[in-house]
């Protein structure tokens, strides 16, 4: 199988003292992303992402050649997106105060796209380094996430809490994990890694099996990303190894009729019946399971209410703005309301698209959709071009970015993901890397081979 693996870049064996501030920043950001991926909300309460955002905004104007980032149409689309976001945020500060900032991170984390793109475009050799960091991330993530998940699920009540937030120091969401697993398998199948040991494939398969019985949106994200890669590279051995493992596991669960309860897993279990129920639920069928059907109906009802007061109501042009608690304002607390938490901490409607519509109205949703569709179409077009030119490494990069982007988009369509740093910092970093990759491919494609 022909691949385009990434050997260790020579720049990484240089003395750290010779690195620029931008190089050190990208390494720091990579470590922050690892923290969000393996520890989720627990790591988020250290506020490292917010600190990195401020530092990046300060650092970028001091980079030589950073203004070339404005040659990227994907980055230019951020400007009206920001302006409309600020227009729907600033007027509500006097009423909601810090809640405005918290909710506005739905669009605020997009500053990472600008920061990362500017750093890569100012020195195209950094793209190679970022991809190599991701290669290292795949190993660390697959090793750490089973331990983190076990600790969180088995010892949740005994875990210490952050004194300023009341959140466990270790906390993870299965949907988030599955999105990262989708990125990893996309990275492998795209051909950016060389020889993948069977132990890594087995670790990935086990994680998918355990997380997939708990979270439907994450599982759908993983399957979608894997499917895109399989369509583009149907003969890749990892596809067949993963398919073989899946068949063996499902057959074993069917024959043995084993039922293994997942600790704290929302009444989910590892069993053949659970797989059948989850698949039925993903494709819209009623499963007869109260937990799955009730959460699906709750989302549908809430989204219907949002469409009613925006598309057909008084908030068509403006939305309700940032700062207001949508769960409280749209339906209230209780059996017939949308606020399901007694502390009123639920604020978003489990869909980034619906969140944009509710808070920014139709113009905000349109800006968001245009930006994402243009980014996705541009990356897909670049993949087709690089494939026609038989440029193995560039087509691998664009396939990886496209499949990972699809996984993120699907998960944020059914969960509160983009609104927090666990999903927001990661997603907008992908967006920035993609925008930079498109610019570099047009202007300096050989830099990806400068090892």
NORZIBEL-V461590 format. One record per pair of residues at least 24 apart in sequence whose ideal C-beta (glycine too) atoms are under 10 Angstrom apart, sorted by the first residue. I is the first residue (numbers start at 0). J is the second residue. If there is no record, write none. Layout:
i/j
I/J
I/J
This chain:
i/j
0/190
0/232
0/234
0/235
0/236
0/237
1/190
1/232
1/389
1/391
2/187
2/188
2/189
2/190
2/191
2/192
2/193
2/194
2/232
2/235
2/391
2/392
2/395
3/189
3/190
3/191
3/192
3/193
3/390
3/391
3/392
3/393
3/394
3/395
3/396
3/447
3/448
4/134
4/190
4/191
4/192
4/193
4/194
4/391
4/392
4/395
5/127
5/128
5/130
5/131
5/133
5/134
5/186
5/190
5/191
5/192
5/193
5/392
5/395
5/396
5/447
5/450
6/127
6/131
6/134
6/193
6/450
7/131
7/134
7/135
7/450
8/124
8/125
8/127
8/128
8/130
8/131
8/132
8/449
8/450
9/124
9/127
9/449
9/450
10/124
10/125
10/127
10/128
10/131
10/449
10/450
11/127
11/128
11/131
11/132
11/135
19/58
19/61
19/62
19/63
19/118
19/121
19/122
19/125
20/54
20/58
20/61
20/62
20/118
21/55
21/58
21/59
21/61
21/62
21/63
21/65
21/114
21/117
21/118
21/119
21/121
21/122
21/125
22/118
22/122
22/124
22/125
22/128
23/58
24/51
24/54
24/55
24/58
24/59
24/62
24/114
24/115
24/118
25/55
25/114
25/115
25/118
25/119
25/122
25/125
25/128
25/129
25/132
25/428
26/128
26/129
26/132
27/51
27/54
27/55
28/52
28/54
28/55
28/111
28/114
28/115
28/118
28/129
28/132
28/424
28/428
29/128
29/129
29/131
29/132
29/133
29/135
29/136
29/428
30/132
30/136
31/420
31/424
31/425
31/428
32/111
32/132
32/133
32/136
32/179
32/420
32/421
32/424
32/425
32/428
33/132
33/135
33/136
33/139
33/140
33/143
34/420
34/421
35/175
35/179
35/419
35/420
35/421
35/422
35/423
35/424
35/425
36/136
36/139
36/140
36/143
36/144
36/147
36/171
36/175
36/176
36/178
36/179
36/182
36/421
36/425
37/136
37/139
37/140
37/142
37/143
37/144
37/146
37/147
37/148
37/169
37/171
37/175
37/176
37/179
38/143
38/144
38/147
38/150
38/151
38/167
38/168
38/169
38/170
38/171
38/421
39/147
39/151
39/166
39/167
39/169
39/170
39/171
39/172
39/173
39/175
39/176
39/419
39/420
39/421
39/422
40/161
40/164
40/166
40/167
40/168
40/169
40/170
40/171
40/172
40/175
40/419
40/420
40/421
41/147
41/151
41/158
41/160
41/161
41/164
41/166
41/167
41/168
41/169
41/170
41/171
41/421
42/166
42/168
42/169
42/170
42/171
42/420
42/421
43/161
43/164
43/166
43/170
43/419
43/420
43/421
43/423
43/424
44/160
44/161
44/162
44/163
44/164
44/165
44/166
44/167
44/168
44/170
44/420
45/161
45/164
45/168
45/420
46/163
46/164
46/420
47/420
47/424
48/104
48/108
48/111
48/419
48/420
48/421
48/423
48/424
48/425
49/100
49/104
49/107
49/108
49/420
49/424
51/111
51/114
51/420
51/424
52/104
52/107
52/108
52/110
52/111
52/114
52/420
52/423
52/424
52/427
53/110
54/114
55/110
55/111
55/113
55/114
55/115
55/117
55/118
56/110
56/111
56/113
56/114
57/114
58/114
58/117
58/118
59/110
59/113
59/114
59/115
59/116
59/117
59/118
59/121
60/117
62/114
62/117
62/118
62/120
62/121
62/122
63/121
63/122
64/117
64/120
64/121
64/122
65/113
65/114
65/116
65/117
65/118
65/120
65/121
65/122
66/117
66/120
66/121
67/116
67/117
67/120
67/121
67/123
67/435
67/438
67/442
68/112
68/113
68/114
68/115
68/116
68/117
68/118
68/119
68/120
68/121
68/431
68/434
68/435
68/438
69/113
69/116
69/117
69/120
70/120
70/438
70/441
70/442
71/112
71/113
71/116
71/117
71/120
71/377
71/431
71/433
71/434
71/435
71/437
71/438
71/439
71/441
72/370
72/373
72/374
72/377
72/434
72/437
72/438
73/112
73/116
73/370
73/371
73/373
73/374
73/377
73/378
73/430
73/431
73/433
73/434
73/435
73/436
73/437
73/438
74/112
74/113
74/116
74/117
74/120
74/430
74/431
74/434
74/435
74/437
74/438
75/370
75/434
76/112
76/366
76/367
76/369
76/370
76/371
76/373
76/374
76/434
77/106
77/109
77/110
77/112
77/113
77/116
77/366
77/370
77/427
77/430
77/431
77/434
78/113
79/362
79/366
79/369
79/370
80/106
80/109
80/112
80/355
80/359
80/363
80/366
80/367
80/369
80/370
81/106
81/107
81/109
81/110
81/113
81/366
82/366
83/317
83/318
83/355
83/359
83/360
83/362
83/363
83/365
83/366
83/367
84/109
84/321
84/355
84/358
84/359
84/363
84/366
84/367
85/321
86/317
86/320
86/359
86/362
86/363
87/317
87/318
87/319
87/320
87/321
87/322
87/355
87/358
87/359
87/360
87/362
87/363
88/320
88/321
88/322
88/358
88/359
89/320
89/321
90/317
90/320
90/321
90/322
91/319
91/320
91/321
91/322
91/323
91/358
92/321
92/322
93/322
94/320
94/322
94/323
95/320
95/321
95/322
95/323
95/324
96/322
97/322
98/321
98/322
98/323
98/324
98/346
99/320
99/321
99/322
99/323
100/321
100/322
101/321
101/322
101/346
101/418
101/419
102/320
102/321
102/322
102/323
102/324
102/325
102/346
102/347
102/354
102/358
102/418
103/320
103/321
103/322
103/358
103/418
104/321
104/417
104/418
104/419
104/420
104/423
104/424
105/321
105/347
105/351
105/354
105/355
105/358
105/359
105/363
105/367
105/415
105/417
105/418
105/419
105/423
106/321
106/354
106/355
106/358
106/359
106/363
106/366
106/367
106/417
106/418
106/423
106/427
107/321
107/423
107/427
108/417
108/418
108/419
108/420
108/422
108/423
108/424
108/425
108/426
108/427
108/428
108/430
109/367
109/370
109/417
109/423
109/426
109/427
109/430
109/431
110/424
110/427
110/431
111/420
111/423
111/424
111/425
111/426
111/427
111/428
111/429
111/430
111/431
112/370
112/374
112/426
112/427
112/428
112/429
112/430
112/431
112/432
112/433
112/434
112/435
113/427
113/430
113/431
113/434
114/427
114/428
114/431
115/427
115/428
115/429
115/430
115/431
115/432
115/433
115/434
115/435
116/427
116/428
116/430
116/431
116/432
116/433
116/434
116/435
116/436
116/437
116/438
117/431
117/434
117/435
118/431
118/435
119/431
119/432
119/434
119/435
119/436
119/438
119/439
119/446
120/431
120/434
120/435
120/436
120/437
120/438
120/439
120/442
120/443
121/435
122/443
122/446
123/435
123/436
123/438
123/439
123/440
123/442
123/443
123/444
123/445
123/446
123/447
123/449
124/439
124/443
124/446
124/447
124/449
124/450
125/432
125/435
125/439
125/446
126/396
126/432
126/435
126/436
126/438
126/439
126/440
126/443
126/446
126/447
126/449
127/392
127/396
127/439
127/446
127/447
127/448
127/449
127/450
129/428
129/431
129/432
129/435
129/436
130/186
130/191
130/392
130/395
130/396
130/399
130/432
130/436
130/447
131/191
131/450
133/182
133/183
133/186
133/191
133/192
133/399
133/403
133/432
134/183
134/186
134/187
134/191
134/192
134/193
136/179
136/182
136/183
136/186
137/179
137/180
137/182
137/183
137/184
137/186
137/187
137/191
137/192
137/195
137/199
137/203
138/183
138/192
138/196
138/199
138/202
140/176
140/179
140/180
140/182
140/183
140/202
140/203
140/206
141/179
141/180
141/183
141/198
141/199
141/200
141/201
141/202
141/203
141/205
141/206
142/198
142/199
142/202
144/171
144/176
144/179
144/180
144/202
144/203
144/206
144/209
144/210
145/176
145/202
145/205
145/206
145/209
147/171
147/176
148/173
148/176
148/206
148/209
148/210
148/213
148/261
148/262
149/209
149/262
151/262
151/263
152/209
152/213
152/261
152/262
152/263
152/264
153/262
153/263
154/262
154/263
155/262
155/263
156/263
165/342
165/344
170/421
171/210
171/421
172/210
172/213
172/214
172/217
172/410
172/414
172/415
172/416
172/419
172/421
172/422
173/206
173/209
173/210
173/211
173/212
173/213
173/214
173/215
173/216
173/217
173/218
173/261
173/264
173/265
173/267
174/210
174/213
174/214
174/215
174/216
174/217
174/218
174/219
174/220
174/221
174/409
174/410
174/411
174/413
174/414
174/415
174/416
174/422
175/210
175/214
175/217
175/220
175/410
175/414
175/416
175/419
175/421
175/422
175/425
176/206
176/207
176/209
176/210
176/211
176/213
176/214
176/217
176/221
177/206
177/207
177/210
177/211
177/213
177/214
177/215
177/216
177/217
177/218
177/219
177/220
177/221
177/222
177/224
177/406
177/409
177/410
178/214
178/216
178/217
178/220
178/221
178/224
178/403
178/406
178/407
178/408
178/409
178/410
178/411
178/414
178/416
178/421
178/422
178/425
178/426
179/206
179/217
179/220
179/221
179/403
179/406
179/407
179/425
180/204
180/206
180/207
180/210
180/211
180/217
180/218
180/220
180/221
180/224
180/225
180/406
181/207
181/217
181/218
181/219
181/220
181/221
181/222
181/223
181/224
181/225
181/227
181/228
181/402
181/403
181/405
181/406
181/407
181/409
181/410
182/220
182/221
182/224
182/399
182/400
182/402
182/403
182/404
182/406
182/407
182/425
182/429
183/221
183/224
183/399
183/403
184/221
184/224
184/225
184/228
184/229
184/237
184/238
184/241
184/399
184/402
184/403
184/406
185/221
185/224
185/225
185/227
185/228
185/231
185/395
185/398
185/399
185/400
185/401
185/402
185/403
185/404
185/405
185/406
186/228
186/395
186/396
186/398
186/399
186/400
186/402
186/403
187/228
187/235
187/236
187/237
187/238
187/241
187/399
188/224
188/225
188/227
188/228
188/229
188/231
188/232
188/233
188/235
188/236
188/237
188/238
188/241
188/395
188/398
188/399
188/402
189/227
189/228
189/231
189/232
189/235
189/382
189/391
189/392
189/394
189/395
189/396
189/397
189/398
189/399
189/400
189/401
189/402
189/403
190/228
190/232
190/235
190/391
190/392
190/394
190/395
190/396
190/398
190/399
191/391
191/392
191/395
191/396
191/398
191/399
192/237
192/395
192/399
195/236
195/237
195/240
197/240
197/244
199/237
200/236
200/237
200/240
200/241
200/244
201/240
201/241
201/244
203/237
203/241
203/244
204/240
204/241
204/243
204/244
204/245
204/247
204/248
205/244
205/248
207/241
207/244
207/245
207/248
208/244
208/245
208/248
208/249
208/252
208/269
208/274
209/259
209/261
209/264
209/267
209/269
210/261
210/264
211/267
211/269
211/273
211/274
211/277
211/278
212/259
212/261
212/264
212/265
212/267
212/268
212/269
212/270
212/273
212/274
212/276
212/277
213/261
213/263
213/264
213/265
213/266
213/267
213/268
213/269
213/273
213/277
214/264
214/265
214/267
214/277
214/410
214/413
214/414
215/276
215/277
215/278
215/280
215/281
215/291
215/294
215/295
215/413
215/414
216/281
216/349
216/350
216/409
216/410
216/411
216/412
216/413
216/414
216/416
217/406
217/409
217/410
217/413
217/414
217/416
218/274
218/277
218/278
218/281
218/409
218/410
219/277
219/278
219/281
219/282
219/406
219/409
219/410
219/412
219/413
220/403
220/405
220/406
220/407
220/408
220/409
220/410
220/411
220/412
220/413
220/414
220/416
221/406
221/409
221/410
222/278
222/281
222/406
222/409
223/402
223/405
223/406
223/408
223/409
223/410
224/399
224/401
224/402
224/403
224/404
224/405
224/406
224/407
224/409
225/402
225/406
226/402
226/405
227/379
227/398
227/401
227/402
227/403
227/404
227/405
227/406
228/398
228/399
228/401
228/402
228/403
229/402
230/402
231/382
231/386
231/394
231/395
231/397
231/398
231/401
231/402
232/394
232/395
232/398
245/274
248/274
249/274
249/275
265/290
265/291
265/294
266/290
266/291
267/291
281/413
294/339
294/349
294/413
295/413
297/330
297/336
297/337
297/339
297/348
297/349
298/337
298/348
298/349
298/350
298/353
298/413
298/414
300/329
300/330
300/335
300/336
300/337
301/325
301/326
301/329
301/330
301/336
301/337
301/348
301/349
301/350
301/353
301/357
302/348
302/349
302/350
302/352
302/353
302/356
302/357
304/329
304/330
304/337
304/348
304/353
304/357
305/329
305/337
305/348
305/350
305/352
305/353
305/354
305/356
305/357
305/358
306/353
306/356
306/357
308/356
308/357
308/360
309/353
309/356
309/357
309/358
309/359
309/360
309/361
309/363
309/364
310/356
310/360
310/361
310/364
313/360
314/356
314/357
314/358
314/359
314/360
314/361
315/356
315/360
315/361
315/362
316/359
316/360
316/361
316/362
316/363
317/358
317/359
317/360
317/361
317/362
317/363
318/354
318/355
318/356
318/357
318/358
318/359
318/360
318/361
318/362
318/363
318/364
319/356
319/357
319/358
319/359
319/360
320/357
320/358
320/359
320/360
321/354
321/358
321/359
322/346
322/358
323/357
323/358
325/353
325/354
325/357
325/358
328/357
329/357
345/415
346/415
346/418
347/414
347/415
347/416
347/417
347/418
347/419
348/415
349/411
349/412
349/413
349/414
349/415
349/416
349/418
350/411
350/412
350/413
350/414
350/415
350/416
350/417
351/407
351/408
351/410
351/411
351/412
351/413
351/414
351/415
351/416
351/417
351/418
351/422
351/423
351/426
352/408
352/411
352/412
352/417
353/412
354/411
354/415
354/417
354/418
355/417
367/417
370/430
371/404
371/407
371/408
371/426
371/430
374/400
374/401
374/404
374/429
374/430
374/433
374/434
374/437
375/400
375/401
375/404
375/405
375/408
375/433
376/401
377/401
377/433
377/434
377/436
377/437
378/402
378/404
378/433
378/434
378/436
378/437
378/440
379/404
380/437
381/433
381/436
381/437
381/440
381/441
384/440
384/441
385/440
385/444
388/444
390/440
390/444
390/447
390/448
392/444
392/447
392/448
393/436
393/439
393/440
393/444
393/447
393/448
395/447
396/432
396/433
396/436
396/439
396/440
396/447
397/433
397/436
397/437
397/440
399/429
399/432
399/433
399/436
400/429
400/430
400/432
400/433
400/436
400/437
401/433
403/429
403/432
403/433
404/429
404/430
404/433
